[in-house]
Amino acid sequence: AEGALGKSKLLVEAGRVYHDKLGDLDKAAALFRRALQLDPQSLAAVSPLAEILYTRKHWEEAVRLYEWGTARVNQLPKDEQVRLYSRLGEMLMSLGRKEDAVKAYQNARSAVPEDRSMLERSAAAAYEAGTWGEARALYAELMSRYGGELKGDERVQILFRLGDSKLKAGEIDGAE
């Protein structure tokens, strides 16, 4: 088994060279896949392969790898955790798995609770998923924290979605 793990590590290193230095994503992806065949637990192979698949919009396969990565998220630096959950949320939304996307964005927000863009993505995902109470709370938080910074169409859309979410959540008095 150590021979397979050693070969996997070498394949990952070769994949990094093709990815980072030579810009040959096809060869890099092939090497990362071979590394995973030898060591299915290799986070070092999964992460860059998932990034390649994300970049190429191969959502189905990328989501499987990102979901695999969530089980090992504590092994990653905070910024990579946020990127993993954020990209997972984006892909899940594109695939119509909106409730799962809401959870992914919640996880990203827990790592960076003060991040405005993550709050905006979380609110939009909750709204699109039809989780009205959560959407209302998130849009209310957006207005509370950043209302003074919001201008024009952005402000109108957030206020509309806040009111619409209140209405659909059964909080009719708050939507008026």
N, C-alpha and C positions, 0 to 999 in steps of 0.2 A: 504493500500500500504506500510505503514511503517513496518508492520509485514513481508511482502515479502522482503523488502530491508534488514531488520535485519537478516532474515533467509539466504538471499543471502550472506551477509557479513560473517556469521558463516560458511557457506559452503565453502567460499573462504579460510577462516582461516584453516578449516579442510583440504582442498585441499593442502594448503601450507605445512601442517604437513606431509601429505602423500607424497608429492613431495620432500620436502627439508630434512626431518628428516628420513622418512621411505623408501624413494626410490621406492614407489609403484606408478608408473606412471599411471597404469590403473585406480586405485581407485582415484588418484588425478584428472585425466581427467574427470571421471564420476562426481566428486564433482563440478568441475569447470563448467561442462555443466549444472548441476542442478542449480547452482548459476545463470547462464545466463538465464535459464528459468524464474527464479523469478525476475531478474533484467537484462534485455537485454542491458542496457547501462553500465554494470560493466566492466570498464577497468581492475580492479583488477582480474577479472575472465578471461577475454579475453587474457591478456598478457601471463599468464603461460600456458593456454590451447594451444595458438598458438605456444609457444615454444615446448611443448610436441609433437604437430602435426608436427612441423618442424623437430625435432629430429628423428621422426619416418618416415619421408619422405611421409607424407600424404599431398602432395602438394595442391591438390584442396581445401580441407577444410581449410588448414593453410592459403592459399592465401586469402580466403574470410575474415578470421579473421585479417590478417595483413592489408588488404585493409580497413577494418573497422577501424583499429587502426590508419591509416594515417589521418583520419578525426579528430582524437583527439591527433595528434602527439605533439601539443604544450603543452599538459599536462605531457609529458614525459621529463626526463632529456636528455641532448644532446646525451650522449653515447647510450641511449636506442633508441633515434630517428635514429641514424646512424645504429644501429643493425637492427631495424625494416626495414628500407629502403634497407639495404644491403641484408638481408635475403629475402625480398620480390623480389628484383632483381634476386637473385639466383634462387628462385623458379619459377619465371615467365620465365626465360631463359629455365629452364628444361621443362616447359610446352609449350614452343614454342611461348610464348607471348613476343617476343623480343622487340618490340617497347615500350611496357609497362615496360619491364625490364630497358630499357634505361632511361625512366622517373624516375623509382625508384632509379637508381644509380645517376642520376642528383640530386635528392633530398638529397641523402646521401652526395654527394660531396659538396652541398651548406652548409651543417652543418660542414664539415671538409675539406675545400678546399685544405689544404696542405698535406692531407693523400695520400701517394703514392699508396698504395694498392687499394684505392677507385678510383683513377685516372686510374689505370691499368684495374680494373673491368669495369669502365665506357667506356674506349676505346674498350675493347674486346666486350662489349655488343653492342656498336654502330657499330662495324665492323660486328658482327654476324647478326645484324638487317639490314645491308645494308644501313645505313645512312652514306654515304661515306664522306660527308663534315664534319660532326661531328666527325667521326672516325679519319679523317685526322687531324683535329684540336687537338683532344685529344692525338693522337700518337705524333704529333709535340710538344705538351706541355710536354709529357713524355720525349722526347729526349732533349728538352730544359732544363728541370729541373733536370733530372736524367741520362742523356746520359753518363756522366762520370762514373757513378756507374754500368751501364749495361755491362754485360760480356757475351761472348759466344753466346749460342743459344738464350738466352733471348734478347740480342741486335739484333741478326739477325732477329728474329721473329717480333720485333717491327719495325725495319727498313723495312722489307718486307711489313708489314701491312700498314705502313705509305705510302710507294710507291704505293702499290696496291690501297689504298684509294684515293690517289691523282689521279691515273689513272682513276678509276671508277667514281670519282667526276667530271671528265672532265678537270682536271688540268694537262694535259699531259706533259707540259713543266716541272712541278715540279716532275714528276715521273721518269725522266730520270737520 
